[in-house]
Amino acid sequence: MLKWNTRRQMIDIPFIRIDKDVFDNAEYDELVLLLGLLHFDPEKKGVFKAKFYVNTDLTNSQNYIKINNTYKELLDLYFDEQVSFTTKYRVVSKQNQPKNQFTLLEAIRFFQTPISVVLENSLNDGYFMKAIFRHFDKSGILLTYYNYGWLNFDNAGGWKNIENFVKGKIVAYVNYSKKLKTEPIKYIRCFVMMDSDKTSKDTPLETKKESLKEFLEKYNSKVHILNKRAMENYLPDSAVLNLNIHNYREQEREMQQWKKNLQTQTWIIACLALSNEEKDYKDFSELGMPFDKREMPKFFGYNDYTDKQGLLDREGGTADENEFLEIITKIGSLL
């Protein structure tokens, strides 16, 4: 099984080049709208959508003369900085350009649209994603994107509905893209997470899931199918053990009900007694839990028992090589 190395993982704010003819000829209000979208940072955390620059001198540009001093300083700063980095996006004057090249109006729509992290059950599975962001994204950018509403956890309603969900997002852009003579998939930024549902290390992945992955990747989506059976199979032993001891915040009422029937808590002992490989592929509902196993990802949300080392111990990797780095790198590539 391939481990993802931290040397391959670098999440950073991308650069976007605005061609001079676009900058000079743009409607002023539209230009300022784009600059505002790219550099909006409501909590002043130093996290924004893109670092913008123009590819040549702007001294005599009327739009440059009109914009405020903050934007002028940023244009100068990022023009100097971009020499050391690869520019990811470009704003051009001609329509129907390749991926990552946009007209001004296309760029505005693209950066207005949040990144979509598509989950089988967003309400519960989001706790797992936030734990990964918190402990493995050293930049802090992904968690800030989530907190700013620039990255959403979207509910597909099970893996069999993921294809319809993504097709629905594409259809939503059809009318707008027709006006701009471009393709709707140009605005799609999706990361899709699926359980493998494997019952052992050697169980082949279901053919339909392989086909779904291939379909999604054709539509600008990044896909990750978990190495273990499901998200709950990554829950650290310490978190499972303490389910029997502590009331977990919003689930306090449920925890009190569970404790009334001591027999139902024997599942914890049975779970901890499993071998590491059994924990990787066990269907925990077979252990007689007093709640639906779909609730289990909620317990990734409690730092006291779901810390970085606990996650690494359960995943089986190291701080430099693990599956969680692969996940955040795929999402980071969509920024």
N, C-alpha and C positions, 0 to 999 in steps of 0.2 A: 504494500500500500504506500503510495507516494505521500511524503510529508512536505508541507509547504514551508519554505525557508524564509526567515525574516529578512534576509538580504534581498529577496524578490518583492518584499512588501513595503511600499512607500506611498502613503496617502498624502496628497498635497493639493493646494488650491491651484487649479489650472490657469494657464495664460490664454488670453484671447486677443488676437490681432484684429484691429479695425482698419480696413484699407482707407487710405487718405481720401480717395474720391468719395467713399461712403460718408466719411466724417464731414467732408466739406459740403456735400450736397444733401445731407439728411435734413428732414424736418427737425427743427430744434427740439420740439417737445418729445418727439420719438427718440432722438439721440439721448436726451437727458433721462428719459424713462429707462433705456437700456443701461446707461451708466449707473443709475440708481439701483436697478435690479442686481447688477453684478457686484456692487460694493455695499449693499445694505447689510449692516451688522448690528441688530437692535440692542444686543447686550454688550457690545464692545469687547467681544472675545477674540478679535482678530481672525474671525472666520467669516468668509463671504464666498460668493459663487465663482468669481473669476477675477484675475488681475488683467486689466485692459491696457492696451497701448496702441499707438498708431505707428505705421512703419516708416515715417519720415517727419521732417520738421513741420510744425503746425503754426508757426509764428504769424503767418498772414491769413490763417483760416478764420472766417467770420464766426463759425460755431465755436472755435477755440476761444476767441476773444470774449464771447458771450457767457461761456460756462463759468461756474464759480471757481474760486482759487483752489479749493480742495481737489476738484477733479483735475485741474491743471497740474497740481503737485503730484497726484497719483499717476497721471499720464507720463510725466517726466521720470518718476521713480521706477515705474514698471518697464519703461522703454530701456532703462539702464539694466534692470534686473533680467529681462528676458533673454539677454545674450547668453546667459549661463543655463538656460532651460529650454525644453522643447515646448513650442506653442501648440496647444491641443486644438483650439477653435479659431475660426477666422470669419469675419464679417465682410462680405463681398457685395459687389453691385449687381452681378448677374444671377438670374434665377436658375433653378435646376442644377445645383452644384452637388458634389459628392458629400458623403457623411462628414459632419463636423465643419462644413462650410455653409454659412447662412446669409441670406439677405438680412437687412436690419429688422424687418417685421418678423421673419422666421426666427431670428435670434431672440427677440423679445418673447415670442411664444414658447420657445424651447426653454428659456431660463425662468419663465413663469411657472412651468409645469414641474411639480415635485417628482423626485425619483420614487419609483414604486418598488417596495420590497414585498413581493407576493408570497403569502404564507397560507398553509392549509387551514389554519385557525388563528387569525391575527390577534384576537383578544388574549389568548393564552400564550401563543408562540412568540409574541412580541417580547415577553420577559426574557426568553432565551437570547433573542437578538440583542437586546440592550445589555445583557450580561457580557456578551462577546464584545460589543462596542466598548463597554466600560473597562474591561480588563485587557483587551488585546489591540485596540487602536491607540497607539501612543500619541498620535496627533490630537486626539479628542474631537476631530472634525466630524466623524459620523454621528456621534451622540449630539453634538451641537446642531447638525443638520436636522436630526430628528426633533430636537427641542424647538427649533425655529419653524418646523412645519415644511421644510424643504425635502424631507424624506419621510414617506408614509409607510406604515405597515398595512397592507391591503389584504382583505380576507377573500380567498378564492373559494372557500366552502368545500375543501377537500381537493386532493390532487387531480381527480378526474374532471374537475371543473376549471382547472387552470387554463387550458387551451381556450375555452369560451371567454374567460375573464380577459385574457390578453387580446383576443380578437375584438372584444368589446371596446377596449382602449383604442385599438387601431381605428375602428369604425367612428369613434368620437372625434377623430381628427380629419375625417374624409373631407367634409365641406370646407374646413379652413384650409387644408392643403391644396384643394382644387383652386381656390382663389389665388394662391401663391404659386401654382403650377409646380408643386413638389409632391413627394410621396408621404403618406401619413406615418409610415414607420420611422421617418426621420426624427419624429418627436418622442419616440418610445425610449424610455430609460427604465427598464425593469430588471430586477434581480429576483429570481424564483428559487425558493427553497422547498425541497421535498424530502420526506422520510424515504429511506430505502425500503423499509418493511422487510428487510432480510432476516431470516431466522437463524443464520449462521454465517461465518466468515466466507464460506465457499458457496453460499446461495447466489445464483446468478440474478442480476437485476431483471425485474419484469420487463418483457419486451415492449409493452405499451409505454413504460416510463422512458425507455431509451428513445422511442419514437417521439414522445412528447418533448424530450430534451432537444432532439434534432430540430423539431418544428420551432421551438422557442428561440433557438440560436439563430435561425434564419430571420427572425424579427427583432434583431438588436437586443435580445435579452441575454443576460448572464444567468446561468443555471448552476445550482449546487444540489446534488443528491447526497444526503448524509451517509457517511461511511458506516455508522452504526444503524440499528433498526429505526430509531426515532429520536426526537429531541430528549425525551425523558430518560433515555439510556445514557445521556451525558451528565445526569444529575449526580453531584458528588455524594459519596457515602455520608459525609458529615451532615449534609442537608436532609438525606433520608432518615438518618438516626434521630435527628432533632425534631422531626415531625411528631414524635411521640412525647416531646417534652415541652415544646413552646407553642404558644398561640401566634400565628402569623398574621398580624395586622388585620387586613380586611377580611381574613378568613377565620377570625377569632370564634365567631358563632359556630362555624362548621367544625372547627377543632374541638370545641366543647362537646358537640354531638358525637364526634368520633371517639372521644375518650370515655364516654359513658359505656361503651361496649368494648371492654378490654380485649375480647377475643379478636375483634377486627384489626387490632394493632399487631397481631402476630405476623402480618405480611412484612413488616419492617425487618424482623429477625430473619425471615426467609429470604428477603431481598439481599441483606448484607451477607448472608451465608453463601450466596452465589459466587462462582468463580468470575474472574474479570471477563472472560469471553461470554459467559452466560449473561452477565450484566449488559454486555454490548448488544445482545440480540433477543433478550427475554421480552415477551409480551407481559408487561407488569399487571395487566388486568387478570392474569391467571393466578396471581398471588392473593386474591381476595381482598383487595383494597376497599375501604369504605367510601370511596368516591370514584368518579369517572377518571380514568388515567389521563384524559385530555386536560385535566386540571393540573397535572404535575408540572408542566413548564412554568406555572406561576411561581414555583419555589426557586427558580433561578433569580428571582427579584430580591432576594434577601441576602445582603452582603455578608452577614455574620457567618453563614454556612455555605455560601456559594462564592468563594473567592477564587482568585486566579490559579493558585496552586491546586485547589480542589478540582477545578475544571481540567487542568492539565493532567492530573493524576487519573481522572476518569477517561480523558481522551486518549492518553497513552503516549503523548509526545513530550516535547521540551519547550521552553520559552522561545526558542529560536525556530523550531520546526513542529508545526501542529496544524490541524485542520481548520482551526479558528482563524489563523492568519490567511488561509486560502479564501475563506468566506469574506473577510473584510477587504481583502485585496480586490476581489471581484466586484464588490459594491463600490469601493473607492474608484475603480476604473470608470464608473458612470458619472462621476462628478464633472 
